[in-house]
Amino acid sequence: MVRMKDPAVRSLLIDRAAQMLAARRPVTLRSLVAGTGVSTMAVYTYFGGMDGLWTTMRQEGFTRLAARLAAVAPSKDPVRDLAALGAAYLSHAMAGPDLYRVMFDPGFELENTAAADDTLHCLVLAVERAMATGRFRDDIDPLELATQSWIIGHGLASLVAAGPLPPQALAHGVPLLTALFTSAGDDPERCVRSVERGWRPLTSDRRFAFSGTAPTDVPP
């Protein structure tokens, strides 16, 4: 009889390995499973060994991020959607900061090298929608603007989820994205309203001990 694999055990081992790396603890076969109630054989069952675990960890970060972005339902406001995708990116990083660090660690292989490109493509599509509806200028390069938006999100994630700044610093995403999108041609007043709506799920998430919004030079 073939036993079904338990996805909870797989996630447990991935998250534990990420936490141990973040704490600079040596990750060995035995130290990984110590105190978990899981046997060392589970590492072979789910990953084929420790080398497979390292590869899976980095890929898992992008898999979870893709699922988080896919959960952002498109609306009639593409600028709001761009901000919502940024907020989803930050939520992903804040929910698993240890795994988030591993995602961008070049010391680990990536099973699917197109994973990061797929993430960026979600932003590119939203930029193209904003251009099609007249929110952004026709001469905007969708890939360039999407990349700039991702840089803002990654910078905040690195400094808050995996760095020294408190969750309140996430509020800076509103003025930063507003400045970026207005430079692309969006109306300032309309833009800040859209960005604030897209950012709202992040600012209202109590898990992040976040409250308030950063001041902007644009009236609400």
VMD Tcl script that draws the C-alpha trace (Angstrom):
set ca {
  {0.00 0.00 0.00}
  {1.38 3.40 -1.01}
  {1.04 6.06 1.69}
  {-0.15 9.47 0.57}
  {2.23 12.33 1.19}
  {1.05 14.89 3.71}
  {1.52 18.46 2.39}
  {1.57 19.70 5.98}
  {4.75 17.70 6.66}
  {6.35 19.09 3.50}
  {5.52 22.68 4.54}
  {6.73 22.01 8.09}
  {10.16 20.92 6.89}
  {10.49 23.80 4.42}
  {9.52 26.42 7.00}
  {11.74 24.91 9.69}
  {14.76 24.86 7.38}
  {14.15 28.50 6.47}
  {13.90 29.47 10.15}
  {17.13 27.64 10.97}
  {18.96 29.40 8.15}
  {17.68 32.77 9.33}
  {18.93 31.97 12.84}
  {22.28 30.89 11.37}
  {21.85 27.41 12.80}
  {23.45 24.49 10.93}
  {20.82 22.56 9.00}
  {21.54 18.85 8.98}
  {19.27 15.90 8.42}
  {18.94 15.27 12.15}
  {18.76 18.89 13.32}
  {16.02 19.59 10.79}
  {13.63 17.00 12.17}
  {14.63 17.28 15.85}
  {11.59 17.98 18.00}
  {9.14 17.88 15.09}
  {7.91 14.31 15.51}
  {8.96 13.67 11.90}
  {11.58 11.04 11.03}
  {14.69 11.69 8.96}
  {13.19 9.46 6.26}
  {10.61 12.18 5.60}
  {13.33 14.36 4.07}
  {13.96 11.64 1.49}
  {10.26 10.95 1.01}
  {9.35 14.54 0.25}
  {12.58 15.94 -1.25}
  {14.82 13.03 -2.18}
  {17.38 14.20 0.37}
  {18.91 17.44 1.64}
  {19.97 18.67 -1.81}
  {16.40 18.35 -2.98}
  {15.22 20.28 0.06}
  {17.38 23.30 -0.79}
  {16.08 23.36 -4.35}
  {12.47 22.97 -3.24}
  {12.71 25.72 -0.64}
  {13.53 28.46 -3.09}
  {10.92 27.26 -5.57}
  {8.31 27.02 -2.82}
  {8.74 30.71 -2.07}
  {7.83 31.62 -5.64}
  {5.01 29.07 -5.71}
  {3.42 30.63 -2.64}
  {3.95 34.11 -4.06}
  {2.27 33.11 -7.34}
  {-0.73 31.81 -5.40}
  {-0.90 35.04 -3.41}
  {-0.83 37.17 -6.57}
  {-3.38 34.96 -8.32}
  {-5.78 35.62 -5.44}
  {-5.86 39.34 -6.35}
  {-9.04 39.61 -8.40}
  {-8.82 42.14 -11.26}
  {-11.12 45.13 -10.91}
  {-12.20 47.92 -13.22}
  {-9.34 50.01 -11.80}
  {-5.98 48.73 -13.12}
  {-4.00 51.18 -10.97}
  {-5.73 49.85 -7.88}
  {-4.87 46.36 -9.10}
  {-1.18 47.26 -9.45}
  {-1.13 48.50 -5.87}
  {-3.05 45.41 -4.72}
  {-0.46 43.17 -6.36}
  {2.24 45.09 -4.49}
  {0.32 44.67 -1.25}
  {-0.04 40.94 -1.92}
  {3.73 40.74 -2.50}
  {4.36 42.41 0.86}
  {1.81 40.15 2.57}
  {3.65 37.13 1.21}
  {6.97 38.42 2.53}
  {5.56 39.35 5.93}
  {3.80 36.01 6.35}
  {7.02 34.03 5.78}
  {10.08 36.27 6.11}
  {12.49 33.36 6.51}
  {11.37 31.68 3.31}
  {11.30 35.07 1.60}
  {15.02 35.45 2.28}
  {15.70 32.09 0.65}
  {13.74 33.04 -2.49}
  {16.41 35.52 -3.49}
  {19.44 33.62 -2.26}
  {21.52 32.72 -5.35}
  {23.28 30.06 -3.32}
  {20.31 27.77 -3.88}
  {19.17 26.38 -7.20}
  {15.75 27.22 -8.61}
  {13.77 24.37 -10.15}
  {11.89 26.65 -12.51}
  {13.99 29.64 -13.52}
  {10.95 31.29 -15.10}
  {9.24 31.60 -11.71}
  {10.47 35.13 -11.06}
  {9.58 36.16 -14.62}
  {6.04 34.87 -14.13}
  {5.70 37.02 -11.03}
  {6.83 40.10 -12.92}
  {4.49 39.25 -15.79}
  {1.47 39.79 -13.50}
  {2.59 43.37 -13.00}
  {3.28 43.86 -16.71}
  {-0.28 42.82 -17.57}
  {-1.70 45.30 -15.04}
  {0.44 48.11 -16.48}
  {-0.79 47.25 -19.99}
  {-4.39 47.44 -18.76}
  {-3.70 50.84 -17.23}
  {-2.30 52.02 -20.56}
  {-5.28 50.61 -22.48}
  {-7.70 52.54 -20.25}
  {-5.79 55.81 -20.59}
  {-4.46 55.90 -17.03}
  {-0.84 55.69 -18.23}
  {0.77 57.28 -21.29}
  {1.16 55.31 -24.51}
  {4.94 55.77 -24.52}
  {5.40 53.91 -21.22}
  {7.40 50.68 -21.36}
  {5.20 48.17 -19.43}
  {8.14 45.99 -18.44}
  {10.16 48.94 -17.16}
  {7.29 50.34 -15.09}
  {6.42 46.89 -13.72}
  {10.06 46.39 -12.74}
  {10.14 49.75 -10.96}
  {6.98 48.79 -9.08}
  {8.54 45.46 -8.07}
  {11.68 47.25 -6.88}
  {9.56 49.35 -4.53}
  {7.83 46.26 -3.15}
  {11.04 44.28 -2.79}
  {12.78 47.18 -1.08}
  {10.02 47.49 1.50}
  {9.92 43.72 1.99}
  {13.66 43.52 2.51}
  {13.67 46.35 5.04}
  {10.52 45.38 6.95}
  {9.93 41.64 6.62}
  {13.59 40.70 6.51}
  {15.29 43.80 7.87}
  {15.43 46.54 10.49}
  {12.32 48.68 9.85}
  {9.00 48.30 11.73}
  {5.73 47.35 9.97}
  {4.66 51.00 9.99}
  {7.23 51.61 7.25}
  {4.98 49.69 4.85}
  {2.88 52.86 4.68}
  {5.57 54.41 2.51}
  {4.36 52.17 -0.29}
  {1.42 54.50 -0.91}
  {3.38 57.68 -1.70}
  {6.11 55.74 -3.50}
  {3.70 53.98 -5.84}
  {1.64 57.14 -6.27}
  {4.73 59.05 -7.36}
  {5.69 56.26 -9.78}
  {2.26 55.98 -11.36}
  {1.71 59.72 -11.68}
  {5.08 59.94 -13.43}
  {3.61 57.45 -15.90}
  {0.78 59.84 -16.64}
  {-1.96 59.08 -14.11}
  {-3.96 61.91 -12.57}
  {-2.50 62.61 -9.07}
  {-5.78 62.77 -7.15}
  {-7.26 59.76 -8.88}
  {-4.00 57.86 -8.52}
  {-3.65 58.21 -4.77}
  {-7.23 57.02 -4.28}
  {-6.55 53.95 -6.42}
  {-3.28 53.15 -4.68}
  {-4.82 53.50 -1.22}
  {-7.64 51.13 -2.18}
  {-5.17 48.58 -3.47}
  {-2.94 48.91 -0.41}
  {-5.83 48.65 2.06}
  {-5.78 44.85 2.58}
  {-2.18 45.13 3.74}
  {-2.75 48.05 6.09}
  {-5.78 46.39 7.67}
  {-4.06 43.05 8.37}
  {-3.68 42.85 12.14}
  {-1.00 40.17 11.89}
  {1.42 42.85 10.79}
  {0.65 45.21 13.71}
  {0.19 47.93 11.13}
  {-1.97 51.01 11.38}
  {-2.25 54.32 9.62}
  {-1.02 55.56 6.26}
  {1.97 57.63 5.38}
  {1.33 61.28 4.50}
  {1.44 62.24 0.87}
  {1.59 65.54 -0.98}
  {-1.51 64.54 -2.94}
  {-4.95 65.26 -1.47}
  {-7.14 62.16 -0.87}
}
mol new
graphics top color blue
foreach p $ca { graphics top sphere $p radius 0.5 }
foreach p [lrange $ca 0 end-1] q [lrange $ca 1 end] { graphics top cylinder $p $q radius 0.2 }
display resetview
